[in-house]
Amino acid sequence: MPVVFEYSFTVNPQYGLFTIFDPTCDEGENFAAAHRTLGYGYFAWGPNAVVARAMGAGTASVVVEVRDDPPGPPGETPSSPGGRPDGTATAELALPGGRFSSIQALESAVHLGVDLPTGAGTYGARIAAYNRGISGGFAPEDAWPFPGRFEAFRLQLWKTSGEASRPDDDVDG
């Protein structure tokens, strides 16, 4: 089975943005790096973080999924008929602490960091946004993969290397 771990939580985006990052790295530096490239898009990347732009003013659902291989195209599997996301982005994330965090999470365990079963390393990462622009903030009951929920995001991670560096690891001196 390609999915080895799945973790769901809820975020309350601040100023319409939320960050998923390695808590052993400086979230502010990652946010600053990502924010410079955000523009009007849905997503931006820092070396150890992804920043997502939420459309709604309320909460959003987030699922972090760790896979043992890269995912196929969104919405292309039998278990996800019509499950095409409203937007996606793919990059690499260095997670030297082997965990992820979000300070905008409503669950305190996510503030401290959730350990990834595959440990520290560099990960391929794809994030997708669903249910953007749904009237009244709720998706229809038959909407995949988050029926009847507010805006939702899925971050899929797959390990590409056991090595991960922090942004300051590359500084000479």
C-alpha positions in Angstrom: 0.0 0.0 0.0 1.5 3.3 -1.0 0.2 5.4 1.9 2.1 4.7 5.1 0.8 7.5 7.4 -2.1 9.9 7.4 -2.7 12.7 9.9 -5.7 15.1 9.8 -6.0 18.5 11.6 -7.8 21.8 11.3 -6.2 25.2 10.8 -7.4 28.7 11.3 -5.5 30.7 8.7 -4.0 34.0 9.8 -4.5 36.7 7.2 -5.7 34.0 4.9 -2.5 32.0 5.1 -1.2 29.0 7.0 2.2 27.3 7.1 3.2 23.6 7.4 6.8 23.4 8.4 9.6 21.5 10.2 9.4 22.8 13.8 13.2 22.3 14.2 13.7 25.0 11.6 12.8 28.7 11.9 9.2 29.1 10.7 9.7 32.9 10.2 12.6 32.5 7.8 10.7 29.8 5.9 7.6 32.0 5.7 9.6 35.0 4.5 11.2 32.9 1.8 7.9 31.5 0.7 6.0 34.8 0.9 8.4 36.4 -1.6 7.2 33.9 -4.2 3.5 33.6 -3.2 2.1 36.3 -5.5 -1.5 35.6 -6.3 -1.1 31.8 -6.3 -2.4 29.3 -3.8 0.9 28.0 -2.6 4.6 29.0 -2.0 7.6 27.1 -0.7 10.3 27.8 1.7 13.2 25.3 2.2 11.5 23.6 5.1 7.9 24.8 4.7 4.9 25.2 2.4 2.6 28.3 2.7 -1.0 27.9 1.6 -3.5 30.7 0.9 -7.0 29.9 2.1 -10.0 31.6 0.5 -12.5 31.4 3.3 -12.4 33.4 6.6 -13.0 30.3 8.7 -11.2 27.1 9.4 -9.8 24.6 6.8 -9.2 20.9 7.0 -5.7 19.6 6.3 -4.5 16.0 5.7 -0.8 15.2 5.7 -0.2 11.9 3.9 3.2 10.1 3.8 3.6 7.7 0.9 6.3 5.2 0.1 6.2 6.4 -3.6 5.1 9.5 -5.5 1.4 9.9 -5.9 -0.4 9.5 -9.2 -2.3 12.4 -10.8 -5.0 13.9 -8.5 -8.4 12.5 -9.1 -7.2 9.7 -11.3 -7.8 6.8 -9.0 -11.0 4.6 -8.6 -11.4 5.8 -5.0 -11.5 9.5 -6.1 -14.0 9.8 -8.9 -14.3 13.5 -9.9 -11.9 14.4 -7.1 -9.9 16.9 -9.0 -8.4 19.6 -6.8 -8.9 23.3 -7.5 -5.1 23.9 -7.4 -1.9 21.9 -6.8 1.8 22.6 -6.4 4.7 20.3 -6.2 8.2 20.9 -4.8 10.8 19.4 -2.4 10.8 19.9 1.4 13.8 19.4 3.6 12.6 18.1 6.9 15.7 17.7 9.0 13.7 17.2 12.2 11.6 14.4 10.7 8.4 16.1 11.7 5.9 18.7 10.6 4.0 21.5 12.5 1.6 24.3 11.9 1.2 27.2 14.3 -2.2 27.9 12.8 -3.5 24.4 13.8 -6.4 24.2 16.3 -4.9 21.0 17.8 -2.0 21.7 20.2 -0.2 18.4 19.3 0.4 19.9 15.8 2.0 23.0 17.3 4.7 20.8 18.9 5.2 18.7 15.8 4.0 15.4 14.5 6.7 12.8 13.9 6.9 11.3 10.4 7.3 7.5 10.4 9.9 7.8 7.7 12.1 10.2 9.7 14.3 13.1 8.7 15.2 13.7 5.1 14.2 15.4 1.9 10.7 14.8 0.7 8.9 15.2 -2.6 5.8 17.2 -1.7 2.5 17.9 -3.5 -0.2 20.1 -1.9 -3.7 20.3 -3.3 -6.6 22.6 -2.4 -10.2 21.4 -2.5 -13.6 23.0 -2.1 -12.4 26.5 -2.9 -15.2 29.0 -3.6 -18.0 26.6 -2.4 -21.1 28.7 -1.8 -21.6 29.2 1.9 -18.3 27.4 2.7 -19.7 23.9 2.6 -19.1 21.3 -0.1 -21.9 19.0 -1.3 -22.3 15.7 0.5 -21.0 13.8 -2.6 -17.9 16.0 -3.0 -14.7 14.0 -2.8 -12.5 13.9 -0.8 -13.9 16.2 1.8 -17.7 16.1 1.6 -19.7 18.7 3.7 -16.5 20.4 4.9 -15.0 23.8 4.5 -12.1 24.4 2.3 -9.6 21.5 2.5 -6.0 20.8 1.7 -4.0 17.5 1.2 -0.2 17.5 1.6 1.4 14.4 0.2 5.0 13.6 1.1 7.3 10.9 -0.2 10.9 10.5 0.8 13.5 11.2 -1.9 16.7 11.3 0.3 17.8 10.5 3.8 19.7 13.8 3.8 18.1 17.1 4.7 19.8 20.4 5.4 18.7 23.4 7.4 18.9 26.8 5.6 21.9 27.8 7.8 23.8 24.5 7.1 24.9 25.9 3.7 26.5 29.1 5.2 30.3 29.2 5.2 32.0 30.6 8.2 
